[in-house]
């Protein structure tokens, strides 16, 4: 059974638990003491030298980075549904995995790391980044039901968590009704599970 | 023939030109007047609302984000060579595409944007980020010839440019000999082309 090194309030860990639950993939959860810095010391840094969670272990394979882990799960257990392999549609999903890795990480995620976990970072910059990406997503989702294709994909799973819990970093969704409606559609999908504050 | 909205000193545009040249994909280049902000106005923002380049157009398909574009080119013209479709190896390539999108963008790329293009950003933070990712890459490349697999993939193409031109942002490679050697291996690949300062 694959194993997830997990922390309950992490949106990046949550997205792995969520996709696994939707696909019926059983998962062994190993809680990590994040506040004590367990992920920044051996033995966890032997698994992931980046000193971050989630870490996903499936047999001999050890993967870091939540977006890369979603790709693995979708390819191994999701057929063509959550990540198609044809060039155009795969690239359209990738565009939004990159938004999760970049604009969302440096926007609502950073703002929450500051407010909730006391990270020393430029929270005003994080809130400006959040406003920019939420505006772009709201415009996009005013014309599309899902981020990348005409159905849910790992693009939606990757981007949703830190958007949905952004209010914990002073980034509420009230100005972005199309984003709020999209989160509601994800919550209505079969197999959805939630996380604190979502 | 696919079209690239291009800027010559952009590492993100270069990586698209490089992979296309290696695969023998002919490309129409449309130069963008970056310093005049052409990418932040219509008609380019109609193609990419994010207001960024590169933009890649192939028939009806319009793609933004250099990593997503590499995925498209590799899937459409590269067979299984540059981006394999099996779950484990695809995810291992993805781990490093995410490093290009996150750690390298917020490290050597940001430092160069500050020094070369006058961007107002925290350049000391960018240099600390650069030192962290270069240290991690140097350790990894001391044990591996290529970033993701036992051969070059789009992981190497995605990560290399801003590492190789980091000296334009005060991030030289002298302390990272395994990274320098890896860049040398990429430069020796068939079809390699270069860019200014590389």
HADDOCK unambig.tbl for C-alpha pairs under 7 A between the chains (distance, minus, plus):
assign (segid A and resid 64 and name CA) (segid B and resid 95 and name CA) 6.81 0.50 0.50
assign (segid A and resid 65 and name CA) (segid B and resid 95 and name CA) 6.17 0.50 0.50
assign (segid A and resid 68 and name CA) (segid B and resid 91 and name CA) 5.09 0.50 0.50
assign (segid A and resid 68 and name CA) (segid B and resid 94 and name CA) 5.11 0.50 0.50
assign (segid A and resid 68 and name CA) (segid B and resid 95 and name CA) 5.26 0.50 0.50
assign (segid A and resid 69 and name CA) (segid B and resid 91 and name CA) 6.60 0.50 0.50
assign (segid A and resid 71 and name CA) (segid B and resid 91 and name CA) 5.88 0.50 0.50
assign (segid A and resid 72 and name CA) (segid B and resid 87 and name CA) 4.93 0.50 0.50
assign (segid A and resid 72 and name CA) (segid B and resid 88 and name CA) 6.16 0.50 0.50
assign (segid A and resid 72 and name CA) (segid B and resid 91 and name CA) 5.21 0.50 0.50
assign (segid A and resid 75 and name CA) (segid B and resid 87 and name CA) 4.97 0.50 0.50
assign (segid A and resid 76 and name CA) (segid B and resid 87 and name CA) 5.33 0.50 0.50
assign (segid A and resid 87 and name CA) (segid B and resid 72 and name CA) 4.93 0.50 0.50
assign (segid A and resid 87 and name CA) (segid B and resid 75 and name CA) 4.97 0.50 0.50
assign (segid A and resid 87 and name CA) (segid B and resid 76 and name CA) 5.33 0.50 0.50
assign (segid A and resid 88 and name CA) (segid B and resid 72 and name CA) 6.17 0.50 0.50
assign (segid A and resid 91 and name CA) (segid B and resid 68 and name CA) 5.12 0.50 0.50
assign (segid A and resid 91 and name CA) (segid B and resid 69 and name CA) 6.62 0.50 0.50
assign (segid A and resid 91 and name CA) (segid B and resid 71 and name CA) 5.90 0.50 0.50
assign (segid A and resid 91 and name CA) (segid B and resid 72 and name CA) 5.22 0.50 0.50
assign (segid A and resid 94 and name CA) (segid B and resid 68 and name CA) 5.12 0.50 0.50
assign (segid A and resid 95 and name CA) (segid B and resid 64 and name CA) 6.81 0.50 0.50
assign (segid A and resid 95 and name CA) (segid B and resid 65 and name CA) 6.19 0.50 0.50
assign (segid A and resid 95 and name CA) (segid B and resid 68 and name CA) 5.28 0.50 0.50
assign (segid A and resid 98 and name CA) (segid B and resid 101 and name CA) 6.60 0.50 0.50
assign (segid A and resid 101 and name CA) (segid B and resid 98 and name CA) 6.59 0.50 0.50
assign (segid A and resid 101 and name CA) (segid B and resid 101 and name CA) 6.74 0.50 0.50
assign (segid A and resid 101 and name CA) (segid B and resid 102 and name CA) 6.22 0.50 0.50
assign (segid A and resid 102 and name CA) (segid B and resid 101 and name CA) 6.22 0.50 0.50
assign (segid A and resid 102 and name CA) (segid B and resid 102 and name CA) 5.60 0.50 0.50
